[in-house]
């Protein structure tokens, strides 16, 4: 199945496997940057065998291009996909588009993705305010270390342009989202980067804050190895700095340095092509330009990952003049502003030789540093009220995917445990699973609750229909292609907005986390 152009996707690398989820697609270059359709594609790329970067062997796991799969993930863009062990990823935040039923100011964006068996990857939808999750956001940044996920900043998903200065750590063993200290922390920021070094220091840099690009001389540090977390500012040499930018690609190299490439200005109008490397081991930290990286081209919202000294770049929104395979209509290149989707090929940069190579080569030795813990040895259980969605429509087997390679291979082999929806289990609680049936009084209560639920849902639908009709009368269609001289704001994301954009406290009617049950993740080993 062909892989479409895309940008605003999220990725996770687990051992010798790359997963790409969501983003925006515009195969015919007929939409704008913000109005192009959202997608729910889940792609897989094996890193255990060589491949030609001009034709990566993408495997299409699930999404709208495969209608035979009835249960799929949510179409989403500008979210994060963060692995916290060798089988599970946290999907957080993102914008779901104007046609989605999601209310974009709710605390409901957390999902789990089980990729133990990539051929039957499982989307787990969680209840609202699960694990005390924060408000939905987009263009935030995240990084994983020692089984925990750090989520920094972000922009409100309602099109207001408001930003978040609250940052969080997610601990899946509880599970719980906990706010990080605010003193000396990054302000409201988005389009930035977050990297956790091998020594445990978390670095935040780049992006947009207060409507202005943040200088690369400003780097916030959080030492995640300390019990008392505190933010500090790094000392950075100012003699040579990258120009400020947002939505650039970033990757941690094997030697502990950090590589960045591309990005865009604060108005999301002009893309950049240059690349730089930060050496955080020096005091002050130093930036060094890497001229060869300009071959990637001027683009934003793309991704990069490192595998054995090879940095792979792919996807993103690319300047028209840099398109190697431009989209042509009536012999004219068309696009939005100075940008268009980058083609679905990849580019492989060899860090040692500072040159691009024509073949991706698998790693011959395991990575020197590992930040993902092994999957726990206890069975997988999901909290009551949640739902798991195998992408092939069946319960995943979680058997070994058959991949082999010379690097740290995926060795998962045993079966996870899923709650039954037909049993007569207990009253929930940790590992209790979902229960259908029970006493007559329970059935009566369920019936009454169902009636009120249906009435409430019907009322909500009627309101949304009225709201959209009223907005349509004033604003026109959400997905009309732009005219040749019109350019969208990166914040002009049409959405149904109910309520304010500030972080919300606990809802009075929210179900306490304890009643949802504690989740212990990872198949039996």
N, C-alpha and C positions, 0 to 999 in steps of 0.2 A: 504494500500500500504506500503511495507516495507521501513524503513528508512535506507539509506546507511551510511557507514562510511564517515566521512568528517573532514576536518580541514580548517583553514583559512576563516571560515564563519564569519558573523556579526550578532549580536543580538540586540533586543530592547525589554524591558519589559514595558508594558503600563497597569497600573492597574493590573488586574488579567489575563493578557495575555502575553505569550512569543512568539516572532516572530524570526525566524532564516532564514537568506537569504544567498544563494550562498555558496562559498567555493570550495574545491577540494575533489574529491571522487576517491577511489581506492578499490572497493569491493573485487577484487581478488588479491590485493597486487602485482600487476605486473608492476607498473610504479615507477618512482622516485618522491621524495618530490615535486620538481618543475614542472615536466613534466606530472603529473597526470591530468586527464581531469578536466576542470572547470565545474561547474554546476550552474543552475539558479533556484534551488529548493527554494520554499517559504514554510516553515513549521510553524505550529501553535501548541502551547501547552497551554491548559487551566490550570490556577493556582487556579481555583475556586473550584476544587474538589480534593479529595485525589487520589494519584496514586502510583503504585509500581515503584520505580526508575529502577528496572531491566527490566521493559517493559513500558517505558513512552508511553502514548496514543497520540503520534504525529499525527497531521492531516496534510496531504499533500495538500496544497492549490493550488499550481501551479508549473510547471517545466517540464523538459524533460521526466519525467516518466509518464506524463499524456498527451499523444499526442492529446487528444480530445480538449485541450485548444490551440487555434491557436495563440493567442497573449500572450506572456510571457515576463518575465524580462530577462535581459542580463546575460549570464554566467559570473561569476566574483569571484575573491578571494582577500583576504587581503584588504578589503574595510571597511567602517564603516556604521552602520545603527543607526541613532540617532533620537529619538522622540523629537519633539518640542512642541507638544500638544497631547491631548488624541486621535487624529485620524491620524496625519501625521508624517512621518519620512523622514529625508533626507538621501539618499544613496549618499555617496561621495567616490571618488577615486576607487582604486582596479585595479588589472590586469585582462584583459579579454582574454588573450591567443593569440597564433600566428594565429589561424584560424578566429579571429574576424576581422571585418572591421574597428574597432576602431584604430585610430592613437594614440599611447600611450603617446605622448608628447603634446597633445592638452588640451585646457581648456574646457573639455566637459564631465566631469565625474559626474556632479550633476544630480540626479534624485529624484523624490518625490514618496513616497509610501503611498497611502491612505488605512489605515487598519480599517476604521470606521466599515465596515462590513467585518469581516475576511474571510467570505466565498466568497467574491467578491472583494478582495483586488485589488487596482488599481495602476499600474505603470504609472507614468507620465514622459515621455521623454521630456527634455527641450532643447532649442537651444544652440549651442556652445556659450561659454562665457556668459551664462545666469547669471544675477545678479553679473557680474564681478567676476565670480568664478576663483579660482587659478588653476594652472596646475595640471593635474592628478598625483596622488601619491598612494603609497601602504604602508602597515605596519605603517601608521600614527595612531594617537589616537584621540578620540573625547569624549566630555562630554557635557551634556545639563544642563542648569539651567535657570529658569524663561523664557522659550520660546526661548532662544538663544543657539546656538551650537558653541563650541570652538573646533577648529581643529589644532592639534599641530604636527609639524614635518612630517616625512614620507620619503620614498625612491622612487627614480625615477622608473617608471614601464617599462623602456626600457632595463633592464638588465645591465645597466652601473654601478650600485652600488652607484650612486650619491645620496646625501641626501638633504633634504630641511631644511633650518634654518628659513624659513618664516612661520608664524603661523597666523591663521585667526579666526574671529568671524563671524558667519552667523546669520543675523537678518531676519527672515521670514516675518516680518510685512512690510519690505521695498519693495521687498527683496533685500539683498545685502550682499556680502562677503567683510569684511573690514580687512586689515592687522593689526595685533596686534603690539605693540611697539617692537622694536628689541633690545633696550639697555638692557643688562643683561639677555636677553632671552635665552632659551635653544639653543644650536648650532644645526647643522644638526644632526638629531636623528631619529631612527626608532626602532620598536619592543619594545617601551616603554609603559608607562601607564599614563593616565590622569584621575584624580578624582576631582570632585568638592564637597567640604565639605558642611555641612548644613549651615555654616556661610558665604558661598560664596567664600571661598578661593579655587583656582584651584591649584592642585599639579601635578607636572610632575616628574617622576622618572623612573629609570631602562632603559633598552634598550641599543642600540649601537650607538656610536658617534665617528667619526674619525677612524672607524675600531676596536674600543675597547669597551668593556662593561663598562657601567657607574656605578660607585659605588653607593650603596644605602645610602651612607652618603651625597650624593648630591641630593637635592630636590629643584626644582624651585617652587616659589609661585607667583600667580597672584591673587590679591584681586578683584574679579569681581564686588563687590558692590561699588567700587570707580568710580567716573566719570573720573579721571585721572589714567588710568591703568599703573602700573609699576611692573616690575619683581624684585623679591628679592630671596635670598637663605635662606632656612630654617636652623636652628641650629639642628643638629642631633647627638645624642649620638653615639659614635663610639665603645663602649665596646662590642656591640653585633649587628652584621649586617648580613643580608642574603648575600650569595655569589652573585656576579653580574650575571645578566641573561637578556634574551630578550624573547619576545613572551610568557609571563606568563599570568595566569589568575589573574584578580584583581576584587575586589568588595568592595563597601562601606557598612559597617554594620550599624545596627539600632542605635548603641551607638556612631557613628561618627568615629570609628576606621576603618582601611583599611586592608583587608586580601589579601594576594597574595599566589599563589601556582604554582609549576612547572616552566617551562621555558626551555631555552636552552642556550648553549654557543655561542660565537661570530661566530663560523664556522657552526652553526646549525648541529652539529654532536652528541653532548651529551645532553640528556634531564635530567632535574632535577625533584625530587619528593617532596622535602621539602616544607613546608608552614610557613608563618610568618604573624604577625599582627603588623601594625604600629599604634601607638597612637599619633596623631597630636595635641592632647590637651595639651601634656606635653611640657615643655621647659627645655632642648632640647627634640625634638621628639625622641621616643624610638621604637626600633624594638624588638619583642619577638618571639622566635621560638615556633611553635605549632606542636609537634611531631605527633599528630594524623593525620594531613593533608598528611603525606607521604603515607597514604593508597590510596589516589587518584592515585598514581603511577607517574612514570616519563613521562611527556608529555609536549607538546608545542602546540600552536595554538588552545587551547581549550577555553571554556568559563565558566564563573561562574556568578550567580546572587543571590541576597539575597531576601528572602520572609519571613518576620516574624521571623527572627532569624534562618532561614534555608538557608544554602548556597548550591545551586545545581550546580554540575560540570557535564560537558558532552562534548563529541566529542574530537577532537584534534589528534595529531600524538603522539603515545605512544611507549615506548621502548618495544621491542619484549618480553623480559623476564617478563614484567609486564602485558602482555595481559591476560585477564581473559578468553577470547574466541578467541584465535589466529587463524589467517587464515592458513590453512594447505594445502599443495599441494604435492602429492606423499609422504605423511607422513613426509614432511620437512617443517619447518616454513621458509617462504620467506619474504623478505622485502628490504628496502633500508637503508644502513648503520645500525645503531642500532635502527631504528625506523620502525613503521608500523602504519596504522590507528587504533585509539582506537575504541572499539566496540560502537554501538549506544545506549548503556544503559546510565543511569545517576547515580550519587551518591549524597546523601543528608547528609550534615554535620550540626549537631546541634551546634550552637555557644555556647549556655549556658552550655551544658554538655561536650563540646569538644569531641563528639563522632558521629559516623555515624548511621543513622537510616534507617529502612527498608521501611518506608512509608513517602511520602510527605504529609504534612497536610496544608490545606489552612489557611490563616491568619484569626484570629477571630476578629481583630480590624483593622481599617484603619491604614496605616503607620503614624508614628508620624511626618514625614517630607515629603512634597510633592514639587517636583521641576518642574513638568509639569503644565503649566497653562491650564485652561479649553479651549475648542475649541471656537473661536470667534462666536458671534451670527449672523454674516452676512453670506450670501451664499458663497459657494466655487466658485471661478472663476479661470480659467487657462489662461496664457498669449497666445496671438496669436503666431502661429509657433510651439506650443508644441502639444503633443498628449497624450491622456490618454488611458491606456490599461487595461480594466477590465479583471481579470484573467479567468473569466468564459465566456468571449466573449460577454457579454451584459453590458449595463449600470448598475453600482452598485446601489442597492436600498438604501444602508446605513441604513437599518432598524436595530433595536435592534437585536443583535446576539443571544439573548436568554440565554446568560450566566447569572448565578446568583451565588452569594457567599456572605460570611459574611464579606469580606474585601471590599475595595472601588471598587465597581463593575463598569462595563462599562454601562453607562446609556444613551448613544447616541441613539437618536430615530428619528431625523428628516432628511429630504432629502436634499442632497447637490445640487448645481446648476452647470451644466456643459455646456460649450459653444456648440452650435449647429454647425454642419458642412454643413448644408443645408439651412440655413436661408439667409436673405438679410440684415444682420446687418450693422453697421456702418463701419468706417475705422479703426477699432482696438482701441488701447488705453486701459487704464485700464478697465478690465472687458468686453472688446468689443467682445471677442470671435473670432472664425475663420469665414471668410466670403468667400463664393463661389458664383460667379455670378457677377452682377454689369453691368456697361456700356460696350458698344462695344469696346471702347478704352482700357478699363481694360482687356477685353478678349484678344485683340490683344497683349497687353503687356505680359499677362500671357503666351500666345502661344509662343511668341519670347523667353521669359525667359525659358520656358520649353525646347525649342530646344537647347539653349545654355547649360542648365543644363544637358540634356542628353549627349551632346557632352563632357562636362567636366567630367561627371561621367564615361563615356566610356574610356576617356583618363586616368583617375585615376585608373580604374580597370586594364587597360592594363599595367600601370606602376607597380602596385602591383604584378600582375602575373609574369611580367618579373623579378621583384626583388626577389620574392619568388623562382622562378626557378633558378635564379643565386645563391641565398643563399643555396638552396637545393643541388646544384651541389658541394658546398664546405662543407656543414655541415651535410648532411644526413637528415633523417627523424626527425621531431620534437618530435614524441611521441614513439620512439622506447623504449621498456623496457630496463632497465639498466642491465648490467651483474652483477654477484654476487659480484664482487670486485670493482664495480664502484660506486662512490657517487657523487651526483650533488652538485653544489654550490647553495646556496639559491638565488643567484642573476642570475643564468643561465636560465632566462626566455626568451625563444625565442620569438622575437617580430619584427615587421616591424618598424624600427625607422627612422623617417624623422626629421632632424633638431637637435638642441642642447637640453640639459637637463636643462638649466637654466629656471627660471620663465620668462614668456614672458610678455611684455607690451601689451597695447591695440592694437588690429589689426586694420589696416587702414580701412579694409572693414567690420569690425565688426558692427553689427546693434546696435545702442545705446540702452541701457537698457530701456529707456523711451519708445522707439518704440515697445518694446516687451510687454509693459503693466505691470502694477503692479499687483502682485498676492496676493490675500487675502485668506487665507487658513482656512478651517474649515466649516463644514456644519452648516446650520441654526439650532438654538436651540429653 
